[in-house]
Structure formats: C-alpha cells, structure tokens
Amino acid sequence: MSGRKPTIVIVHGAWHVPAHFDSLSAALQRSGYAVRAPKLPSVGIEKDPGNALTLDREAVAKAIREVTDGGEDVVLVMHSYGGIPGSEGAAIIGEERKAVGSNYQDGARGSVVKLVYLSSFALDAGSSLISEPLAKLDTRPGLTSEISPLGIMTPNEQQAIDRIFTGTPTHLAKAAFSITDGQALSAFTEMTRYCGWRDYGYPVSYLGCKKDEALLPIMQEAFIERMKTAGLDPETAWLDCDHSPFLHMPEDLGRAIQRMAEHI
C-alpha cells in the first residue's frame, strides 16, 4: 500500500446513477478519502446492446485502473446489482496482474485492497442476476419493471419506494426515484465470466442491511455463507436500515465503510 488512504470506488446498483451516492461520497471525502463513482453504461442507454454486463464490468475495470495506475490503492464498494459488474471488474484487474506475472513491479501501481459488498449480489462464474439460485429465497412477486421494445427496464415508482427506499424519508425517496433511469435487460441476463470475490485473493467484506426489502437479509446471509463455504473469512457488519442507507444515513454508512477500508 502507498501509506495514504485508499481511494473508494463506488459501483452503483440497478437503475441508479452516481448522484444517488453524492451524500455518501461527501461524508467519505470529509474523512480524507478520495472517491470515484463511475456511471455504469447499462443505465441510461437507449437500446439494449445485448452485452450490457460486459460494458459495465469494463467501466468498473477502467475506473480501477485510473486509480491504480497512479500508484493509489482501491477499496471497491458495490451496492446491490453493482456487486456483479464490480466483482467482474475486479477480476479483470486480477487477470491483468496475473498476465504480467513476475514482471509486475510492486509499488509502481496501486492495488485493489478490499471488496466491500453493500447489500449486494456475489455471484459465481457462469451465472446471472436472474439465474441466481439464491433468488428463490425471496418468494414474493418481483419488483415490476416495464420493458420497452428496445429492451430497457424501467421500475415501477411505488414498488421502488416500497422495496428499495423502504425506510427512506418520503421526500428523499421521491427525489431519489426521480433521478433513476432505465437499464438494459442484458445487465440482468448476461452470464458472468469470473468470480472476482473468490479467485483473486482480494480481502472481502459484506455490509448488510437488516431492514432491506429489495435484497432480503436472508439472501444477504446466504451470500456471506457462500463466501465462507468457498474458504473465505469475510468481515461482516450490519446496519439497521433499508436498501438505501447512502440516502438517509450517509455518515453512519461512511463510518462503516471506513472501518472496513482501514481493516485490510
């Protein structure tokens, strides 16, 4: 590590944009962290290209490179769907480092020093969000999304407020929904290529949300158990909140992320 605080790279979830994380970014910056929050190409796109997850993972890898090529380390914080392209992007960086092998000069570049899953999906290679078997733990009807003829998913406002922004004050929830955007369907259907949380030696943390109605706590616990079954010892912590603590409790969330960033 460089001796300086790592840069926090935030990967947003489905239908979200970096602006949803402005309050969290500001809280982290006040504590001395540099923060980057790349926009995933699958959100706000006019037509599903058929490989939206590929585009998203490449965007995450690019954001990581922009930090590590400058000699700084990265803590990757991934929310919800963001855990999928985040894991894939981290894996791309891991593959690049393996390809360089013994020619890699320690200290010349920064590294990914931790993966932090915030109420997030942690998939195996060769799976997708809609094929994830743990999704069967949630027996409720799914969050309704209108799918356009061009393959763009748009969430239902009331269901989004009831599931994603459950405990968020109404004015914040409505403001947050107003800046959500459509997302390419193939982000949910394209299969993962890697298992970034398992196969590259990255320290892993899972930050769960106890009152989450979008990704139920039982599912979050199952992802943690998956990591343990794979031989990892993920650092875990739980916040007493809904799926979107970055909106209404950014200081508390920021402190939880800081503790994980400092425990490498």
N, C-alpha and C positions, 0 to 999 in steps of 0.2 A: 504493500500500500504506500501511497505517496506521503503519508503523515498528515495530510489535510483531510477534512471531512469528505466522504464520498458524495458524488452528485446523485441526487434522487431523480430517477427517470420514471415517470408515471404513465402507465398504459391504461387508458380509459376503457370502459365497457361498451356493450352494445347500445347503439342509438345515442351515445354520449359524445361529447366533444371536450377538448382540453379546458374550455372555460368552466365546465362543471367543477373543476378542481382548483379554481383560482384561489379560493379561501384557504384550502389546504396548502397550496404552493406558497402563499404569503406567510402562513404560520411556520412552515419549514424554513423559508428564507430568513425570517426573523431570528431563527435559531442558528443561522450561519450556514445553511445548506444551499448549494446551487440546485435548481430544479429545472427539469425539462419535461414537457408533456407533449409528445408528438401526436398529431392527429392521424388516426387510422384511416387509410384510403377507402375502406369499405363503407364508411359513414359519410353521407352527403354526396354520394355518387349517383349519377343519373340512371345508369343501367348496370345490371349485374354483369361483370366481366366473366363470371364463371370460375374465377380463381381468386376470390376476394381474400381468403385467408393467406394465400401466398403474398399478395400485395401488403397485407397487414404485417406479416412476420418480417418482410423485407424492410418495412418502415421502422419497425422496432429495432432491427439489427443496425440500420443506418443511424438511428438516434444513439444507440450504444457506442458505435464506432466513433461518432463525432466527439464523444466524451473521452473514450479510452485512448484514441489516437493522440489526444492532447496530454496524455500521461495521468489522467484522473480516473479514479475508480467509480464504479456504478453500483448503487442499490436499486434494483428494479422492483417497483411497486405496481402490482397488477390487480385491477378491480374486475370482478365478475367475468364476462367474456374475455376481458383483457388478459386473463391468465393463459388463454390458448395461444394467441399470437405472441404474447410475452415470452412464454416458455419456448416457442418456436424460434423467436428472435435470439434469445439467449443461446439456444442450441446452435444456431448458425455461427455465432461468435465462437462457441466452443469448437465447432468443426474447423473453423478457420485457424484457431490456435493449434489444434491437433495437426493440421496440414503443414503448418510452419515448423512444428516439431522442435528439434534441438537448435534450430536457427533463431528461435524466438529469444529476444534479449530482455531478460527481466529488468523492469524499471524503465524501459523505453516506452512502454504503453501501460495504461491502466488496465484494470480487470473488472469483470463482474464479480463483486464480492458477496452479494446476497440476493436471493429471490424472495420477495415478500408477496404472498398471496392474500389479498384483501377480499374475503368472501368470494372466492374465485374458483374457477374450474382448473383442475390439474389433471389433464388427460394423458393417457398412454399414447404411444405412437400408433398410427393407423386407425384413429378414431376421430369423431367429430362431436360437436356440441349436441346434435340431435341423435347421434347414435350412442352417446354416453350411457352405459347401463345403470349408473348410479342415479340417473334422472328418474328411474322408476320408483325411487324412494318418495318422490312427490306425486301423490295420486290425484291432486287437484287438476282441474282443467288448466291448460296452459295459458300464458299471457297472450291474449288475442292480438295478432298483427295483421293488418291489411297488406296483402302482397300485390303489387302493381303488375301489369303485363310485362314490365321491364325487369321484374324480379327484385323489386325494392320493398323491404318490410318497413311498415310504419306502425308503431304501437298505438294501442287504444289509450286515450288520455286517462280515463277514470281508473282503468285497470293498472296503468303505470303508477298512478298516485297511490292506489291501494296496495300494490306489491313492492314497487321499487322505492317509493318515498313514504312508506307507511307511517313512520314516526316523525317525519319532517314537517315542521310548521307549514300550514297551508300556503302562505304567501311564497315561501321558499320552494315548495313542491311545484306550484304552478309556474313560477319563474324558471325552475329547472326544466320542467316539461317543455316550456316554450322554446328552448334552445336545443332540444333533442332533434335528431334528423333521421331520415330514412337510412336503412342499411341493406347492403347486398345480401341476398339469401345465401349465396355460396359461402359467406363467412361462417354460417352455421352447418353447412353440408359438406364442405371440402374436408378431406381427411388430413390429420396431422402427419407430418413427416418424421418428427423427432419426439423424444421425451426429455425436454430440457431440464426438468426438475430432478431427474434421476441419473442421467447418463454422463454428466459433465463435471461432477464434483462440486457443484455450487452449494454453499450453505443455504438452507431453506427455512423460511418462517411462514406460519399461517396465522393470519389475524382474522378471527371470526367475528360475526355479528349475531348476538344472541336472539334478537327480535326480527331477524331477516325473514320477509315473506316472499322474496324473489328467489333466493338460493337458501333453502331451509337449513337450519342448523344441523339437522340430521345428515344432510348432504355434505355440508362443510366438514363435519366429523368424519364422514366416510372418505373424503379426500385426504384428510390427515392420516387416517388409518391406512389408506393406500400407500402413502409415503413411508409409514412405519413398516408395513409389510415388505416394501422394497429395500429395507435395510437402512433407511434414513432415520434421523432423530430430529424431526422438525421442531424448532422453537415455536410454541403456540401461545396465543393470548386471545382473550375475548372481550369485546366491547358490548355494553348493554344498549344496543341500538338497532336500527333498521339497516337496510341495504346501502344507505347513502350517508354515512357519518361525515363525509367530506363537505356536505352542505350545511349541517346544523351543529356539528361538534368538531370543527376542523382543528382546534387547539388540542383537544383530547386525542384525536386521531394522529395529529402530528407528533405528540409526545410518544405515543405507542410506536410509531414508525421510527422515531429517533432511537428508542431503546433497542429496537431490532437492528438498526443501522450501526449502532455502537457495539453490538454483541456479535462480532464476526468470528 
